[in-house]
Amino acid sequence: LVREELDDYEGKVEDYLAGLVGEIKFQKYRLQLGTYAQRQEGVQMQRIKIPFGGMSSDQVRRLADVADKYAGGFIHLTTRQDVQLYFITIRNVPNMMRELADAGITTREACGNTVRNVTACHQAGVSPTSSFDVTPYAEAFKEFMLRNPICQNMGRKFKVCFEGCQDIDHAGVRIHDLGFRARVREVDGKPQRGFQVYVGGGLGGSPSLGVLWTEFLPVEEMLPFSAAVVRVFDRYGERKVRMKARMKFLVRSLGWEEFKKRVEEERAGLDVDPSWNDYLKEIPENETPPAYNPELIPQAPEGIENDPGYIEWRGLNVLPHALPDYAMVNIRIHLGDILSDKARAVAEIADVFSASEVRVTILQNLILRWVPKSALPALYAALRDADLAETGADTFKDVVACPGADTCRLGITSAKGSPGSLQTG
């Protein structure tokens, strides 16, 4: 299916370059596959979906290879856990997508009036305050909506997030069209998983906080409920005035009670296929640590545990873990910008210290979720050698920034140039 899709896209690219397809019609095709026109003529920005921000080390290497080959070796991490590449020639885009697809990475519906990248708490399942790991639920939501006819041509984009922790909102539950926060309750003496659900949030020039739908939605209802909400948004949402077309405006125009009534009616009439929840059978009850080969972890340099740099890094970039022998480590990525050689260094480090897995956070950093505490000195040394041990991740000096007017046609200023005074002040 993916090969056929990209072959078809390549044909449309060639038709566009030959003048057989106009700019407006071609725009619909390229946005559906995550390709944006840049401010600079003749080049494109490619948005790459990273559901819940999760990547294997091999996928990080593939991104680095693709960035070198097509985008000058530059990678940008976004606040929606996406990856963006810049200054790509449109004729090269289909081959770039094929190389990403070979590593299990898609760009489909990264842009356009669709369900965008599904974001999630990067600490879910491993934080001491995590209710449960929302990762498989976010993955199931992505799989359900990807290429689903109910969300391919909506009036506007639709954003969803999953939060797994009880005390801190790492995902922004109330600023999404749908926000799910993990909850566990006891039923007949047994724990039952579900979600506290908020609906109709969003930022922009007219921000809204999401409205509480329910304190507890059983996990079995997550996909049917979401399908009902998306269908209502697609059917009744604004389509003529783009600036009034997000779901928060539909909630305002209908009023909460009427909006809720229509969603409930849609859900009652929905033909739910039991296979929608097949993914639930494969979710473990508890998180288990990955298998490690202790021989791969190098010896830390002598005396490094007393190094002031290590002490500061451990205090600011190392996070508590649900299991006493492990820690999470935040790798600060300045403004979300990372070059391909450093991305490969992250992949190598993840292979040794964190079960070959890394996550993008909504603060444009990278996090290693399964680091043995005993390996922290050696990890710090590896990060320092790769120039990746900068402290202050997720603090005031670790600001986020979009590309702004550097590349974006909608940008009105260079957002990346603004934080300098904050970081030196």
N, C-alpha and C positions, 0 to 999 in steps of 0.2 A: 504494500500500500504506500509506504513512504517513498520507495523508488519511483513508483508511478506518479506520485504527487510531485516529486522533484523533477522528473522528466517533463511533466506538463508545465511546470513553472519555467523550466529552461526554454521551452518552446515559446512561452509568453514573453520572456525576456528578449528572445531573438526577434519576435514580432514587434515588440516595442522599439528596439534599436533600429529595425528596418522601417519604422514609421507606419506599420500596419495596425498598431494599437495606440490610442491616444493616452496622454498623461493621466487623465482622470480615471479611465477604465483600468489602466495598469496599476494605479495606486491601490485599488481594491485588492488586487492579487498580491502585491508586495507586502502590504500591511498585514494581510492574513498570515504571511510567513515571517513577520517580524522585521521587515526591511523598511527603514525610514530614509527619506531624502534629507541630506544635510544642508546646512546653510551654504556650504561650499558647493559650487556647481560640479556635476559629473561624478560625485562620490556619494556613498550611502553609509548610514549607520545600521549595523545589524544587532538587534536585540535577541538574546539567547535565553530561553526559559530554563531556570534551575529550580524546579519545584522544591519547596521548603528549604532552599539554599543548599541542598545536599549533593555532594559530588564525591565520586571515588577519586583516588589519586591518578588513576589512568585517565579519567575524564578531565582532570586538571591539566594533565600533559597534552591531551588532545586540544584543549582550548589554547594552550601555549603554542602548539604546532600551527594551528589555524591562524592565530594572531600573527605569528611570524610570516606565514605564507601570504596572507591576504590583508593584514592591517598594521603593518609596521611594528609588530611585536608589543602592541599596547592593549591592555585589558582594563575595563572599568567595571567595578562592582557597584550595583545600584541599591537603593533603599528598599527595593522590592525583591531583593535576592536574585535578581537577574545578572547577566553579564552582557556588556555592550562592547562592540568593536567598531572602529571608525575608519573613514577614508577607504572604503572598499569599492572597487569597480563593479557595477551591476552585473556585467557579464560573468564575473567570477563567483557571484553569490550562489548559484545552484551547486557548483562543485564544492564550495565551502560547506554548504548544508549537508551534502552527501558525506563529507568527512566527519562532520559532527554526528550525523545519524549513525554512522558505523560505531560510534562510541556510546550510543544510547542517549544522545542529546538532541532535543528538538527546538525549533524556533517557531513552530506552528502556534498561532494565536498569541504570540508575544505582544502583538499590537492589534489595532482594529477594534471594532465593536463586538467584542467577544469576552469570555471569561479569561482574564489575564492570568499571569503566573500566580499559583497558589502559594502564599507565604506561610511561614510557621515559626513558632518559637524555636530558637536554635539550642535551647537548653532542655527541651521537653524530654523526659525519660531519664535524664542524667542529673538534673538539679535536685538538691535535697528537698525542694518544695514542689516538685513536679507531681501532679496527680497521676498522669500516665503519659506515655510517649504518643504524641499526636501524629508522628511521622506517617504511619501507615494509613491514617484517616485522610491526611492531606494528599497522599499519593493516590488513594482511591478516588478522592474528589477530582483530582487532575485527570485521572484515567477516564472517569465517567463523563466529564465535560469536554474533553479533547475530541474534536471533530463531531461532537453531538449536534444534530440538527437544531436542537432547541436554543442554541446560543451562537449561531454562526453569523447572524445578521441583525443584531439587536440595535436599539436606538443609540446606545452608547456603551462604553466599556463597563465591566463588572469585576469588582475586586473582592477577594476572599482571603481570610487568614484563620489560622488555628493557634491557640495559645495553650500551653501545657502546664504552666506554673500557677500556683495559687496566689502568690503574694506580689508578683511583679508581672506587668504586661509587656513582654518582649516583642509582641507582634502587632499591637495597635488594634485591639479587638473592636473598639467603638468608632474607628474611623474607616471602616470597610463596609461595603454593601452587605456582606455577611461576615460576622465575626463569631468564631466558636471558641469557647474556653472550656478546657477539660474539667469535668466534675465526676465524682464517684459518690454514690449513695448506697445504702444497705437495703436490700429487698429480701425478705424471708431469710435473714441471716447471712446473705451472700452479697458481695460487692457488685454493683452494677455500674457500668461506664455510661457516660452521657456528656452532654455539652450545655453550658449556659450559652444562650444565643442572643446576639444583638443584630438588628437589621436596620439598614438605611443610613449608615454613617458615611462620611466623606469629607475631604478637605477642599482646597480651592478657594475661590473668591467668596463663596457662600457656604461655609462649612456647617456640618451637622454631626452631632454625636449620635451613634446608633441607638435605637430604641430597644429595650429589653423585650424579647419575644417570649422567652421562657427561662426559668432557672434550671430546668433539666429536660433535655431532649435525648432520649435513648439513642445510642450509636446506630441502632438499626433504622432509625428514622432520619439520619443525617442526609443521605442521598435523596430519598423521596421528598423530604421537606425542601431541600435545596432546589430540586427540579421544579417544585411548585412555585417557589419564589421567582426563579429565573423565567418560567413561563408567564407569570403575571407581569413581570417587568417587560418582557418582550412584547406582550400583547397590548399593554396599556401605557407603556412609557412614551415620552415625547420623542418624535422623530423629525420634526421640522426645525426646531430651534436647538442647535447643538449645545449651547451653554445651559440649557434647562433640561437636558436629557438624562442625567444620572438618576439613579433610583431614589436618592434622597428627595429629589423634586417630585417624584411620583408619590412618595409617602406624604409630602406636604400638601400636594394638590388634592389627593383623595381624602386625606385625614387618616389618622392611625387606625381607627376602628374599621373604616371602610376598606383600607388596604389589607388589614388583617383578615377581614371577612372574605375577601377575594382569594387570598392565599389559602385559607382553610377550605374554601369551596374547591379550589384547584386541586388541593391535596386529596380531598375526599373522592374526587372523580378520576384520580390518576391511576393508570394501569401499571402497577409496580411489578416488575419482573423479579422473581426471587434471586436471580443471579446477580442483581445489583449488590447484594450483601455477601457474596461468596468470599470476598476478601477478609471478612471478619473471622473466618475459620482458621486463617493462617497467622493471626496476631497473637504473640505470646502474652501470657499474663504478666510476666515480669521481665525487666531488662537484664540480660546476662552479659558479663564482660566478654569482649572478643578474645580469641586465642592469640597469644603473643609468643614470639620466639625471643627469649631473653638474650640470646647470643647476638641478636641484631643490634641491641642497644649498646652504643659505645661507652667507654669509660669517660666520665667527665674530667675535664682538666683539674689538676690538683689545686685545691684551695678556692675553687670557684664558688663554693657555698658561702664564703666570707667576702666575696666580691661585692662592693656597693651596688654595682649595676645589676647583679643577680638578685640582691636583696630587694631593690626597688621594683624590678620586673616581677618577682614573685609576689610582692605585695599588691601590685596594681593589675597585672595581666593574668594571674592564676586565680581561678574561680573554684568554689567548693563543689564537690561531687556527691551524688547520692550514695556512692560506695566509698568507704573510708580509705581504701588503698589507691584511689584514683583522683584525678583532678581534671578540670577543663582549662584550656589555655587559649587566651584571646591574642590573636596576631593582629597588631594594629597596621592597617593599610591606609596610608595618608590619602584622604579624599577619595578613597575607593579605587585609586589608580595603582596598577601593578604591571610591571613589565614581564614578558614571557619567561626570561631567565629566572626571575624570582618566583614566578608561578611554578616552574619546574622544581625549584628548591623546596617549595611548600609541599609538592607532591612527594618528593624524596623523604622529607621529614615526616609526613603523614604515614608513609609506609613503615617507618621505623617506630614511631612513637604513638600513633593513634589509629591503628587498625585500618590504614589506607583509606581513611575517610576524613573529609573536611566540609565545613559548612560556611556559607556566606551569611552574615548577620544583616539585619535591617539598618545597622549603623555602618555598613560598608566595610566591615572587618571580616576576618576569617577565624573560625574557632575549631580547635581540636578537642574532641569530646571524651576521649578515652585514654588519657595519659597516665601511666603509673606514676605515683608520687615519687617513687625512688628514681625515676628517670628525669625528673625536672631539671637537675643541674646539667645533665647531658643535652637535654632539649634546648635549654637556654644557650648553651655553647653553640649548638647547631644553628639556632636562629640568629645569634650574634654574628657568626661567620657568614651567614647569608644576608646580613644587614636587614634583619626582620625582627629585631628584638627591641624596637622602640616602645617605650612605656607610655602609659596614659590611655590605653584603649578604653573607650566608653566614658571618658572623663570630659571635662569642659574643653580641654584643648583638642580633643578628638572630634572635631566638627565634621558634619556630612555636607556634601555639595553635589548638585547635579552639574552636567557639563555646561549648561547655560549657553550663552551666546558664542562660546568657543566653537560649537558645532551645530547647535539646535536652531532650527528656523524660527521657533517660538521664543527663544531666549532673548531677553532684553538687556542682560548684563553678564559679565563673566563671573559666574558664581564661584568658580574655583579660585579666583583672585581675591575674594572677599575675606576668607578666614585668616589671612596672614597676620593682621594686627592682633587678632584674638590669640594666636599661638605664641606671639612674641611679647604680648602685653603682660 
